[in-house]
Amino acid sequence: MEKQKTIKSPVNISGTGLHSGKKVTLIFKPAPPNYGYKFKRIDIQGQPIIEADIDNVIYTPRGTNIEQNGIQVQTIEHSLAAIMGLGIDNILIEINGSEIPIMDGSSKQFVEVLLKAGIIEQEAEKKYLEIDKNITYINPDKNIEIIAIPSDKFKLSVMIDYGTDVLGTQNASLNRIEDFEKKIAPSRTFAFLHELEDLLDNNLIKGGNINNAIIFVNKSMTHKKLEQLAKVFDKPQIEVPKKGILNNVKLKFPNEPARHKLLDLLGDLALIGMPIKAHIIASRPGHYSNIQFTKLLRQYIIKNKKKKKNSVFDINTPPLYDINKIRKILPHRPPFLLIDKILEMSDKHVIGLKNVTMNENFFTGHFPDEPVMPGVLQIEAMAQTGGILALSSVPDPENYTTYFLKIDDVKFRQKVIPGDTLIFRLDMLSPIRRGICQMKGVAYVGNKIVMEAELLAQIIKIKK
């Protein structure tokens, strides 16, 4: 059994935010099994936690940024790449500002400090995302494609081509995660000289300097812009060759830009919340496309979640909601109130129960000699369970209702008959936005799946 890992002792690192220019300190701390990656803003009252989770990504221009309950952490990808690249599963990152320091523009210094802290095994099994089919993201307008191919180990391959002579087409690969430290982590971020104009105009790269970014020159700039750059980079002047790299910074690898794009992709993939067994091939990736692809992986996890035998649900556990509490939330009444209990619920999932008895009025007419619960009523009962989850997102659910807009990919796998206890589990496929809620539902009798479907609903306020 391969075990989860964390660091042995706390360790800190300080630097400057690339865009904010503010000094910031990170403290990496050990975390318990199944904790994942989390940030703690210790500069804010209450020291709020922000989970490094794909659903918390808010925007991706020039970096990956997350937000939870209104609190942000910015440019997280290089630190997360270091953590994932070293095989660490659980860690708490305390930070006294909003932006991760840029350091030298790579993951090298994060790797060094984490190795200094020491990496230890924990008494919990490492959980992998394993796939049984190709998963593909394509953006034809930008000629971007990322594909995950089933594999028994993790591999990354990246190709970049920006249509410029100064950089050209480059490829990079990581065939063993153990090679990350030496072959990928030192690779620095890069940009084209003309791109810096937009960053300067938007008051960004306040923390940039000539040592934490490779600047490729393929277009001339005005003397005024060059003076601005010299000031930002704290240089008496900026040297601009006709073509090449600003101030003749030497590359650490001939394909350092492609290796850095691979580093960025690894850092963004860390937001899936577990290591991956797949060969991922990316053509012209960037933070936005990385995040969209990672969301596809998250949806795959939700859709294909399988419960181990004898560990599906304990129906004897006291319910979270009994029938009386359910009646206060849902507008349905017998004989159309089709769920009896809510056993479990979080902001991302719900588990409901229906006892199927011979007294159900539909059995008198639906195959009365061999009673079978109608499939449409199984879907309705699942929808009512999902309605409880959807309405839990508003403070006064009794003033709202849910209307289901769409039902997809319905499969009936087993008959449901009198005496069965029907269990519904629904998981959010994406965060609720503008009242729209998308869920994947699976219905069980015992440990067997009897029905599944995808549901799309909208939360509507009741007009009085």
C-alpha positions, 0 to 999 in steps of 0.5 A, a space after each residue: 500500500 502506497 501511503 500519503 505524505 506530509 512534511 515533517 516540520 514547519 518551514 518558512 520562505 519569504 519573497 515578493 509578490 510578482 504583481 503586488 510587489 508586496 513582501 510576503 512570508 509562507 509557512 508550510 506546516 504538516 497536515 493530517 491524512 486526507 487534509 489536502 492542500 489548504 492556505 490560511 490567511 494569517 494576516 486577516 482576522 479569524 485567519 480564514 482557510 482557503 482550500 486549493 480546490 478547482 471550484 475555488 478558482 476565480 480568474 487566471 490571467 498571468 496566474 491562477 487565483 483562488 477565493 473562498 468566502 470572499 478571501 483570495 490567494 493569488 498566483 498559487 501555481 508554482 508553490 502547488 507544483 512544488 508540493 505535488 511534484 514532491 509527492 506531498 498529499 497533505 499540507 497547510 500553507 500559512 500566508 501573511 498576504 494575498 499573493 504567493 511570492 514569485 521567488 526566481 520565477 520557478 518552483 526551485 526555492 519552494 522545493 528546496 525549503 520543502 525538502 529541508 522540512 523533510 517529507 514523511 509517510 502517514 498512516 493512510 493510503 494514497 488515493 489516485 485519480 485513475 481514468 478508463 477513457 480519454 478525457 479531452 479539452 479543446 479550444 479551437 480558436 486558440 489551437 489549444 488541446 489537452 488530453 488525458 490518456 489512461 496509464 498506470 503512472 503519471 506522465 506529462 508532455 507539453 508542446 508550445 508554439 507562439 508563432 515567433 522566431 525568437 522562441 519557436 516550437 518547444 517540447 518538454 516531458 516528465 515521465 517520472 514524478 521523481 524527476 520533477 525536482 531537477 528537470 522541471 522545478 528550476 524552469 522560470 516563467 517567461 513572457 514576450 517584451 511587448 506583453 509587458 506593456 499591458 502589465 505595466 498599463 494595468 499596474 501589475 508586475 510591481 514585484 518583477 525583476 530581471 532575475 525572476 522572468 525570462 523576457 523574449 524580445 520580438 518587438 520594439 518598445 518605446 523609450 518611455 516604456 523601456 524607462 518604466 521597465 528599468 524602474 520596475 526591474 531596478 536597473 539603470 537601463 534595459 538592454 534590448 537586442 534585436 532578437 533574443 532574451 532581455 539583458 542576455 539572461 542565460 537559459 537553464 535548459 534549451 527548452 526552459 519555456 516549455 518546461 515552465 509551461 509543464 510546471 504551470 500545468 502540474 500546479 494547476 492539476 494539483 487543484 484536483 485534490 489527488 495525484 493522477 495516474 494518466 498520461 497528459 499531453 498538452 498543446 499550447 496550454 495556459 492557466 485558463 485551459 489548464 483550469 478548464 481541463 482540470 474541471 473535466 477531470 473533477 467531473 469525471 471523478 464525480 460521475 465515476 465515483 464507486 462505493 466499496 462494498 459494505 461501505 455505501 450507507 448506514 441506514 440505521 444512522 439517525 437522520 439529518 432530516 426526518 419527514 417532518 423537517 423535509 415537509 418544511 423545506 419541500 412543497 410536495 405532500 403525500 402521495 407525491 412526497 417521495 423521500 422519507 429521510 435525509 441521511 447526510 449532506 454537505 455543500 457538495 452532496 446529499 444522501 436521501 432515503 425512501 422506504 418502498 412499501 406495498 402500500 404505495 398507491 402506484 403499485 395498484 396499477 403499475 404491474 399489480 401482479 409483479 409490482 415495480 416502482 415506476 422509473 419516472 417516480 424514481 427520478 422524481 424521488 431523486 430530484 426531491 433529494 437534490 432539491 433539498 441540497 439545492 435549497 440548502 444554499 439559501 438562508 430561508 429555503 421555505 421561501 424558495 422552490 426548485 424547478 428541474 430544467 433538464 434530465 440527462 444520461 438516465 440509466 435504469 439498472 435494476 428493478 425496484 420492488 416493495 420492501 426495497 430501501 432506496 438510497 439516493 446520493 447526489 453530488 454537485 457537478 459544479 458550484 451553484 451560479 445564478 441559482 443554477 444547480 447541476 448534479 449527478 445522482 446515483 440510486 442504490 438498493 443495498 450495494 447495487 446501483 439501480 438507477 442514475 441520472 444527471 439533473 439540472 435545476 434552478 432555485 426560484 423564490 416563491 412569489 407571495 
